[in-house]
Amino acid sequence: MQKNLCRNLLGLLFALFTLSGCLSAKYYIDPALKDVNASALRKPASPQAAQLAFEFQTNGKTNPRATDALKQKITDTTKQSGLFSNVSTDPLANSALLTIVINNIADLKEAQSKGFKTGLTLGASGTMVTDAYLCTMNYSRPGAAEIHTTVNHALHTTIGNQEGPAGLTPQENAMDAINKIMEQMVLNGLKQISDDPNFK
């Protein structure tokens, strides 16, 4: 189950796992995007209810299975931000609308080439690939200007005999890494929204 899920979430890793078999992989969360604690977000005086619309994409195309797999994580993180009185994925009358689209930008041709080499050498020639993520958020509510923001992130994955990025501690579990990236992107995006003067 987890392996199938990872294949839907990580475009580059799909090619690598397919071509390099059962070689061990390690996952490194890019350090450029810093953690944001929900307590650091500027809370409105009178929080509004918000309808959440979330979509996960792979190279700009909707990925329904990944959307379903990550929807709860995105919803929980949004709720835990404390910015809204209620967060629902169902329509809410007279509520604000928060749209979150996360696009996994993956170079499959490069991954296939690297994975093939790693697989042929049984891991002696390792490889590292990077999955880029772009989170786009739009927040709108009746009578107020729309707020738009974007957040970039990345996941570095090594397979076989390959060192990871210097100074980073690897995560052995792909889903742990993905969930952390989703949380960081959502909270960073919500911070930008909460800092906007139009967010009340």
Long-range contacts (C-beta under 8 A, 24 or more apart in sequence): 2-174, 2-175, 5-65, 5-66, 5-69, 5-175, 6-174, 6-175, 6-178, 8-63, 8-65, 8-66, 8-69, 9-56, 9-63, 9-66, 9-69, 9-70, 9-104, 9-174, 9-175, 9-178, 10-104, 10-106, 10-131, 10-155, 10-157, 10-174, 10-178, 11-58, 11-59, 11-104, 11-106, 11-108, 11-111, 11-131, 12-106, 12-107, 12-108, 12-110, 12-111, 12-129, 12-130, 12-131, 12-157, 13-111, 13-129, 13-131, 13-157, 13-174, 14-108, 14-111, 15-108, 15-111, 15-112, 15-115, 16-111, 16-114, 16-115, 16-118, 16-127, 16-129, 16-157, 16-159, 17-115, 18-115, 19-112, 19-115, 19-116, 19-118, 19-119, 20-115, 20-118, 20-119, 20-123, 20-159, 20-160, 21-119, 23-118, 23-119, 23-122, 23-123, 23-159, 23-160, 24-159, 24-160, 25-157, 25-158, 25-159, 25-174, 26-157, 26-158, 26-164, 26-170, 26-171, 26-172, 27-155, 27-156, 27-157, 27-170, 27-171, 27-172, 27-173, 27-174, 27-176, 27-177, 28-155, 28-156, 28-157, 28-158, 28-164, 28-165, 28-168, 28-169, 28-170, 28-171, 28-177, 29-155, 29-156, 29-168, 29-171, 29-177, 29-180, 29-181, 29-184, 30-130, 30-153, 30-154, 30-155, 30-156, 30-165, 31-167, 31-168, 32-152, 32-153, 32-154, 33-151, 33-152, 33-153, 33-184, 33-185, 33-188, 34-184, 34-188, 35-184, 35-187, 36-184, 36-187, 36-188, 36-190, 36-191, 37-187, 38-80, 38-81, 38-82, 38-187, 40-191, 41-81, 41-82, 41-83, 41-187, 41-190, 41-191, 41-194, 42-194, 42-195, 42-199, 43-82, 43-83, 43-194, 44-83, 44-194, 44-199, 44-200, 45-200, 46-200, 47-82, 47-83, 47-84, 47-85, 48-84, 48-85, 48-95, 48-96, 48-141, 49-84, 49-85, 49-86, 49-87, 49-88, 49-92, 49-95, 49-96, 50-78, 50-83, 50-84, 50-86, 50-87, 50-88, 50-92, 50-95, 50-96, 50-97, 50-98, 50-139, 51-88, 51-89, 51-90, 51-91, 51-92, 51-95, 51-96, 51-97, 51-98, 52-78, 52-87, 52-88, 52-89, 52-98, 52-100, 53-89, 53-97, 53-98, 53-99, 53-100, 54-89, 54-99, 54-100, 54-101, 54-102, 55-100, 55-101, 55-102, 56-101, 56-102, 56-103, 56-104, 57-101, 57-102, 57-103, 57-104, 58-103, 58-104, 58-106, 59-103, 59-104, 59-105, 59-106, 59-108, 60-103, 60-105, 63-104, 66-104, 70-102, 70-178, 70-182, 73-179, 73-182, 73-183, 74-100, 74-102, 74-182, 74-186, 77-182, 77-183, 77-186, 77-187, 78-186, 78-190, 81-186, 81-187, 81-190, 81-194, 83-190, 83-193, 83-194, 83-199, 94-142, 95-141, 96-139, 96-140, 96-141, 97-138, 97-139, 97-140, 97-141, 98-137, 98-138, 98-139, 99-136, 99-137, 99-138, 99-139, 100-135, 100-136, 100-137, 100-186, 100-189, 101-135, 101-136, 101-137, 102-133, 102-134, 102-135, 102-136, 102-182, 102-185, 103-133, 103-134, 103-135, 103-136, 104-131, 104-132, 104-133, 105-131, 105-132, 105-133, 105-134, 106-131, 106-132, 115-159, 118-159, 118-160, 121-160, 122-160, 123-159, 123-160, 123-161, 124-160, 124-161, 125-160, 125-161, 126-158, 126-159, 126-160, 126-161, 126-162, 127-158, 127-159, 127-160, 127-162, 128-156, 128-157, 128-158, 128-159, 128-162, 128-163, 128-164, 128-165, 129-156, 129-157, 130-154, 130-155, 130-156, 130-157, 131-155, 131-157, 133-181, 133-185, 135-185, 135-186, 135-188, 135-189, 137-189, 137-190, 137-192, 137-193, 139-193, 139-199, 144-198, 144-200, 145-198, 147-193, 147-196, 147-198, 147-199, 149-189, 149-192, 149-193, 149-196, 150-189, 151-185, 151-188, 151-189, 151-192, 153-181, 153-184, 153-185, 155-181
